């Protein structure tokens, strides 16, 4: 009997809920044994994973994905090895479940404990990067959550083989491996998402990872809680008291090391007192890397003549709000720290922003004033990442203010319950 889409999604969600209850019973040692087996299996299955990824890369090229998006989609030996390493790092991390977060005894003798517990069933919806399949599944598994993975159609072959490799390895490693702890949505039909996210009796949380339009569409249709990260409009502000060499290194790293990711810089702000000196040097370096600059009037005057006209354009109002994920950079001259803060809080996306300065007072003003999930002093925005924060693999980055914020690792995938231990207390 062929199931319709509604029945398919309901079955998927119900299976996940059942698996989450079995998962919650596993010991730390059992979870870690499964994760280590999964890591080894990914390495051993590298040729087949790369073969599946070639099909996705061909599909992406045929459907005109940008070079930055194709870079996100590509899996090579190094990236598959990194996925396996991420699983081993997650296995090595402390189990976030069962921690005593708070403990108190009331005057009547009632003992209360606040204990960390799994959330339950987590749906991850994402685009392009197939390594998210391994990262998300491993973090959910270690934190006792069943996961339902819905990747983009451009990565379907890669996602399916990564998930299958991990599930098969888990089954071999553990006789009681929960049958549906990791599931991939088997259809690319867009209607599957609203159906899945209406099943509040089974699904506990949704985490979309991808472009702004995807995340808004998910947040608009979901009946289950959604942890959001709409976009990464990240800034680097070069202060009047910046070390120029440091500022150049940070700006180049933030923009061109990997422009297709959410923690890459989209706007460079430069204090007016150093713009004449700093902008020509950084402009030459950016143009040498084929970066197109969209600049305010003052910046354009300074940069004029350094590059072909096609690479230097006036910035439109909408540009300041834009996450390019490409070799495009906004540049603006600002009058001091306050104007830099005001620009970031108005145009930014509360993701990651950095000040480069030797002036501690300016740095503290910036760190306190910028309302973002991660704010840096003399460091690249590219560090906003679970691995770089020592969390192991990353489930995502939240720009929400309620619940998790910034890079999300194991602890952010738990909730808690209160346990009350009495000896006959009744309330008067």
C-alpha positions in Angstrom: 0.0 0.0 0.0 1.4 3.4 -1.0 1.1 6.1 1.7 0.1 9.6 0.7 2.3 12.5 1.8 0.3 13.2 5.0 0.5 9.5 6.1 4.2 9.3 5.2 5.1 12.4 7.3 2.9 11.2 10.2 4.6 7.8 10.1 8.1 9.4 10.1 7.2 11.7 13.0 5.6 8.9 15.1 8.6 6.6 14.5 10.9 9.5 15.6 8.9 10.0 18.8 9.1 6.3 19.6 12.9 6.3 18.9 13.4 9.4 21.1 12.0 7.4 24.1 14.4 4.6 23.4 17.3 6.9 22.9 16.7 8.6 26.2 17.4 5.2 27.9 20.8 4.7 26.3 23.9 5.1 28.5 26.7 7.6 27.6 29.0 4.7 26.7 26.4 3.2 24.3 25.8 6.5 22.6 29.6 7.1 22.3 30.2 3.6 20.9 27.6 4.3 18.2 29.2 7.6 17.3 32.7 6.2 17.0 31.4 3.4 14.8 29.6 6.0 12.6 32.8 8.0 12.3 34.8 5.0 11.1 32.0 4.0 8.7 32.0 7.5 7.1 35.8 7.2 6.5 35.5 3.7 5.1 32.6 4.7 2.8 34.4 7.8 1.4 34.5 6.6 -2.2 30.7 5.9 -2.3 29.9 9.2 -0.5 32.1 11.1 -3.1 30.4 9.3 -5.9 26.9 10.3 -4.6 28.2 13.9 -4.2 29.4 14.1 -7.8 25.7 13.5 -8.9 24.7 16.4 -6.6 27.4 18.7 -7.9 26.3 18.0 -11.5 22.7 18.7 -10.5 23.9 22.0 -8.8 25.9 23.1 -11.8 23.0 22.3 -14.2 20.7 24.4 -12.0 23.1 27.4 -11.9 24.1 27.3 -8.3 26.7 30.0 -7.5 30.3 29.1 -7.1 30.0 29.8 -3.4 26.9 27.5 -3.1 28.7 24.8 -5.1 31.6 25.1 -2.6 29.1 24.5 0.2 27.8 21.4 -1.6 31.1 19.8 -2.4 32.4 16.8 -0.4 36.1 15.8 -0.8 38.4 13.5 1.2 39.2 16.4 3.6 35.6 17.3 4.3 34.5 13.7 4.8 37.4 13.3 7.2 36.3 16.4 9.0 32.8 15.0 9.4 34.2 11.8 10.9 36.4 13.9 13.2 33.4 15.9 14.2 31.6 12.7 15.3 34.6 11.7 17.4 34.7 15.1 19.0 31.0 14.8 19.9 31.7 11.4 21.4 34.5 12.8 23.5 32.3 15.6 24.9 30.5 15.3 28.2 27.0 13.9 28.0 24.6 16.9 28.4 21.8 14.7 29.6 21.2 14.0 33.3 23.2 17.0 34.7 21.9 18.5 37.9 21.4 22.2 36.9 20.0 23.3 40.3 19.2 21.8 43.6 17.4 23.1 46.6 15.6 21.9 49.7 12.5 23.8 50.8 11.7 24.6 54.5 9.2 21.7 54.5 12.0 19.3 53.6 10.9 18.8 49.9 14.0 18.4 47.9 14.0 19.8 44.3 16.4 19.0 41.5 16.5 20.6 38.1 17.8 17.9 35.7 18.8 18.3 32.0 16.8 16.0 29.6 16.6 15.6 25.8 14.1 17.8 23.9 12.7 14.8 22.1 12.2 15.0 18.3 14.1 17.6 16.4 13.5 18.4 12.7 16.4 19.9 10.9 15.7 21.6 7.5 18.8 22.8 5.6 20.3 23.7 2.2 23.4 22.7 0.3 25.9 21.6 2.9 25.7 17.8 3.3 28.1 17.8 6.3 25.1 19.2 8.2 23.6 15.7 8.0 26.4 14.2 10.0 26.8 17.2 12.4 23.1 17.5 13.2 22.5 13.7 13.5 25.5 13.2 15.8 24.7 16.1 18.1 21.0 15.1 18.4 22.0 11.5 19.0 24.5 12.4 21.8 21.9 14.6 23.4 19.3 11.9 23.3 17.1 13.4 20.6 15.7 11.7 17.5 16.3 13.7 14.4 14.4 14.1 11.1 16.6 15.5 8.4 15.3 17.4 5.4 18.1 18.6 3.2 17.8 20.5 -0.1 17.1 18.7 -3.3 20.5 19.7 -4.6 22.2 17.5 -1.9 19.7 14.6 -1.8 22.2 11.9 -2.9 24.9 13.0 -0.5 22.5 13.4 2.5 20.9 10.0 2.0 24.2 8.1 1.8 25.6 9.9 4.8 22.5 9.1 6.9 22.4 5.5 5.8 26.1 5.0 6.5 25.6 6.3 10.1 22.4 4.3 10.7 24.0 1.0 9.4 27.0 1.6 11.6 24.8 2.3 14.7 22.9 -0.9 14.2 26.1 -3.0 14.0 27.6 -1.2 17.1 24.6 -1.6 19.3 22.0 -4.4 19.3 19.4 -2.0 20.9 20.0 0.8 18.5 16.8 2.8 18.2 15.5 1.9 14.7 14.4 5.5 13.7 16.8 7.7 15.7 18.1 9.3 12.5 15.7 9.6 9.5 15.9 11.5 6.2 12.7 12.9 4.7 12.4 10.6 1.6 10.7 13.2 -0.6 11.7 16.5 -2.1 8.0 17.6 -2.2 7.8 21.0 -0.5 4.4 20.2 0.9 6.1 17.7 3.2 7.5 20.5 5.5 4.2 22.1 6.6 2.7 18.7 7.2 5.7 17.6 9.3 5.7 20.9 11.2 2.0 20.6 12.1 2.5 17.3 14.0 2.9 18.9 17.4 2.0 15.6 19.2 5.3 14.1 17.8 7.7 16.9 16.8 9.2 19.1 19.6 11.5 21.5 17.8 12.4 22.7 14.3 15.8 24.1 13.3 16.0 25.5 9.8 19.5 26.2 8.4 19.9 28.0 5.1 18.9 31.2 3.3 16.5 33.8 4.7 13.6 32.8 2.5 13.8 29.2 3.6 13.9 30.2 7.3 11.0 32.7 7.0 8.9 30.1 5.1 9.6 27.5 7.8 8.8 29.9 10.7 5.6 31.1 9.0 4.2 27.6 8.4 5.4 25.8 11.6 3.2 25.0 14.5 6.1 23.7 16.5 8.8 26.0 18.0 11.4 27.2 15.6 15.0 28.3 16.4 15.8 30.9 13.8 18.9 32.4 12.2 17.5 34.4 9.3 20.8 35.6 7.8 24.4 36.5 8.6 24.9 40.2 7.8 28.2 40.4 9.7 30.4 43.5 10.2 34.0 44.4 10.9 34.6 47.9 12.2 38.1 49.3 11.8 38.4 51.9 14.7 40.5 55.0 14.7 43.0 53.2 17.0 43.2 50.0 15.0 46.5 48.2 14.1 46.3 48.4 10.3 48.1 45.1 9.7 45.8 43.3 12.1 42.7 45.0 10.6 43.7 44.0 7.1 44.3 40.3 8.1 41.0 40.2 10.0 39.0 41.8 7.2 40.5 39.6 4.5 39.9 36.4 6.6 36.3 37.5 7.4 35.4 38.2 3.7 37.4 35.9 1.4 38.5 32.8 3.4 35.0 31.3 2.7 32.5 33.9 1.5 29.6 31.5 1.2 29.1 30.9 5.0 26.9 32.8 7.4 29.8 34.2 9.6 31.6 35.8 6.6 31.8 39.6 6.7 29.3 41.5 4.4 30.0 45.1 5.5 33.3 46.8 6.4 33.0 49.9 8.4 36.0 52.3 8.7 36.4 55.2 11.0 36.6 58.5 9.1 39.9 59.5 10.7 41.8 56.5 9.2 39.7 55.9 6.0 42.2 57.7 3.7 45.1 55.5 4.9 43.3 52.2 5.4 40.8 51.9 2.5 43.3 52.0 -0.4 45.4 49.2 1.1 42.4 46.9 1.9 40.7 47.9 -1.4 43.7 46.7 -3.4 43.7 43.4 -1.5 40.0 42.9 -2.0 40.1 43.7 -5.7 43.0 41.3 -6.1 40.7 38.6 -4.8 38.0 39.7 -7.3 35.7 41.1 -4.6 33.1 43.6 -5.9 32.8 46.6 -3.5 29.6 48.5 -3.0 30.5 51.7 -1.2 29.1 54.9 0.2 30.1 58.2 -1.4 33.1 58.8 0.8 34.5 55.3 0.4 34.0 55.5 -3.4 36.0 58.7 -3.6 38.9 57.1 -1.8 38.8 53.8 -3.7 38.2 55.4 -7.2 40.8 54.4 -9.7 42.0 51.3 -7.8 39.9 48.9 -9.7 37.7 48.6 -12.9 34.4 50.5 -12.6 32.6 47.2 -12.7 34.2 46.2 -9.3 33.3 49.5 -7.5 29.7 50.4 -7.3 27.6 52.8 -5.2 25.8 51.0 -2.4 22.0 51.1 -2.5 20.1 51.2 0.8 19.1 47.5 0.4 22.7 46.5 0.1 23.4 47.2 3.8 20.7 44.6 4.7 22.0 42.0 2.3 23.8 38.7 3.0 25.6 38.1 -0.3 27.3 34.7 0.4 29.6 35.8 -2.4 32.6 37.9 -3.4 30.7 41.2 -2.8 31.4 43.6 0.1 29.7 46.7 1.4 32.1 49.5 2.6 31.1 52.6 4.6 33.0 55.3 6.4 31.6 56.1 9.8 32.1 58.8 12.4 33.3 57.0 15.5 32.3 54.0 17.5 28.7 55.1 18.2 27.9 55.5 14.5 29.4 52.0 13.9 27.2 50.5 16.6 24.1 52.3 15.3 24.8 51.1 11.7 25.2 47.5 12.9 22.1 47.5 15.2 20.0 48.9 12.3 21.3 46.9 9.3 22.8 43.8 10.9 21.2 40.5 11.6 22.4 40.0 15.2 24.9 37.3 14.1 28.6 38.2 14.4 30.3 41.6 14.5 33.8 42.7 15.3 35.8 45.8 16.3 39.5 46.1 15.5 41.1 48.5 17.9 43.9 49.0 20.5 41.6 51.3 22.5 40.1 49.3 25.3 37.4 52.0 26.1 36.3 51.9 22.4 36.2 48.1 22.5 34.1 47.9 25.6 31.7 50.5 24.2 31.3 48.3 21.1 31.0 45.0 22.9 28.3 46.4 25.2 26.5 48.3 22.5 26.3 45.8 19.6 23.2 43.6 20.1 24.4 40.5 18.4 24.7 36.8 19.3 28.5 37.1 19.1 30.7 40.2 19.3 34.4 40.2 18.9 37.4 42.5 19.8 40.4 42.0 17.5 39.2 38.7 15.9 37.5 37.6 12.7 33.8 36.9 12.6 34.6 33.5 11.1 35.1 32.1 14.6 31.3 31.9 15.2 31.1 28.2 14.8 30.5 25.3 17.2 33.8 23.6 16.4 35.8 26.8 16.9 33.9 27.4 20.2 34.9 23.9 21.5 31.4 22.5 21.2 32.4 19.8 18.7 30.1 19.7 15.6 27.5 22.4 15.4 23.8 22.1 15.1 23.3 25.7 14.0 23.6 29.3 15.0 20.7 31.0 16.7 20.1 34.8 16.4 17.0 34.4 18.6 17.1 35.8 22.1 14.8 33.3 23.9 16.5 30.0 24.5 19.7 29.2 22.6 21.8 32.1 21.2 24.9 31.9 19.0 26.6 28.6 18.1 24.5 25.7 19.3 26.1 22.5 20.7 25.0 19.7 22.9 23.9 21.7 25.9 21.6 23.8 23.7 19.8 20.6 22.6 18.6 19.8 26.0 15.7 21.0 28.1 15.1 20.1 31.8 12.6 18.7 34.2 12.1 19.3 37.9 12.3 16.3 40.2 10.7 16.6 43.6 11.7 14.2 46.4 9.6 14.2 49.5 8.6 12.1 52.5 4.9 12.7 52.6 4.7 16.5 52.2 1.3 17.9 51.3 0.5 21.6 50.6 -1.5 23.4 53.1 
